[in-house]
Amino acid sequence: MSAIQIVTLVTAIVGAVCGMCGAILGIINTCTQLSRNRVRLKVIPKRGYMVGGNTVITGVYADELSQQYSEQNVPSLWCIEVINL
């Protein structure tokens, strides 16, 4: 093998490795950009109970406080809690 063939082989191997690294980094960058632009919200349905004049107590429908208020026939309404993640 002559010196020119060795230089050509080394150049081809280095070029292939750099090309593969560039392709992998491009795919990672695309996935990162797609997830960054996505809206991420956490939506929690709740039940609000009117206690007192203008006081509203909210809670998840299955907790103990909600069960007590529903047994006492306290006026209630549905609420939605939205958290921006």
C-alpha positions as CSV (number, residue, x, y, z in Angstrom):
1,M,0.0,0.0,0.0
2,S,1.5,3.4,-1.0
3,A,1.5,6.5,1.1
4,I,-1.3,8.2,-1.0
5,Q,-3.6,5.2,-0.4
6,I,-2.9,5.3,3.3
7,V,-3.7,9.0,3.5
8,T,-6.9,8.5,1.4
9,L,-8.0,5.6,3.7
10,V,-7.4,7.7,6.9
11,T,-9.2,10.7,5.4
12,A,-12.2,8.5,4.5
13,I,-12.4,6.9,7.9
14,V,-12.2,10.4,9.7
15,G,-14.8,11.7,7.3
16,A,-17.1,8.8,8.0
17,V,-16.8,9.1,11.7
18,C,-17.4,12.9,11.6
19,G,-20.4,12.4,9.3
20,M,-22.0,9.8,11.7
21,C,-21.4,12.1,14.7
22,G,-23.0,15.0,12.8
23,A,-26.0,12.9,11.9
24,I,-26.6,11.7,15.5
25,L,-26.3,15.3,16.8
26,G,-28.8,16.5,14.2
27,I,-31.3,13.9,15.3
28,I,-30.8,14.8,19.0
29,N,-31.2,18.5,18.1
30,T,-34.5,17.9,16.2
31,C,-36.0,15.9,19.1
32,T,-35.0,18.6,21.5
33,Q,-36.6,21.3,19.4
34,L,-39.8,19.4,18.9
35,S,-40.2,18.8,22.7
36,R,-39.3,22.4,23.6
37,N,-42.2,23.8,21.4
38,R,-44.8,21.5,22.9
39,V,-47.3,22.9,25.4
40,R,-47.2,20.8,28.6
41,L,-50.1,21.2,30.9
42,K,-51.4,19.2,33.9
43,V,-55.2,19.3,34.2
44,I,-56.8,18.3,37.4
45,P,-60.6,18.2,37.8
46,K,-61.7,19.3,41.2
47,R,-64.9,19.9,43.1
48,G,-65.6,23.3,44.8
49,Y,-67.8,23.7,47.8
50,M,-69.5,27.0,48.8
51,V,-68.9,27.4,52.5
52,G,-69.8,30.7,54.0
53,G,-70.6,33.8,52.0
54,N,-68.0,34.0,49.1
55,T,-65.7,31.3,50.3
56,V,-65.0,28.3,48.1
57,I,-63.0,25.3,49.2
58,T,-61.7,23.1,46.4
59,G,-60.5,19.5,46.6
60,V,-60.1,16.4,44.6
61,Y,-63.5,14.6,44.3
62,A,-62.3,11.5,46.1
63,D,-60.8,13.0,49.2
64,E,-62.3,12.9,52.7
65,L,-63.3,16.6,52.8
66,S,-65.2,16.3,49.6
67,Q,-67.1,13.3,50.8
68,Q,-68.0,15.1,54.1
69,Y,-69.3,18.2,52.2
70,S,-71.3,16.1,49.7
71,E,-72.9,14.1,52.6
72,Q,-73.9,17.5,54.2
73,N,-75.4,18.7,50.9
74,V,-73.2,21.8,50.7
75,P,-73.7,23.6,47.4
76,S,-70.9,22.6,45.0
77,L,-69.5,23.3,41.5
78,W,-67.0,21.7,39.2
79,C,-63.5,23.4,39.0
80,I,-60.5,22.7,36.8
81,E,-56.9,23.3,38.0
82,V,-54.4,23.8,35.2
83,I,-50.7,23.7,35.9
84,N,-48.2,24.9,33.3
85,L,-45.3,22.4,33.5
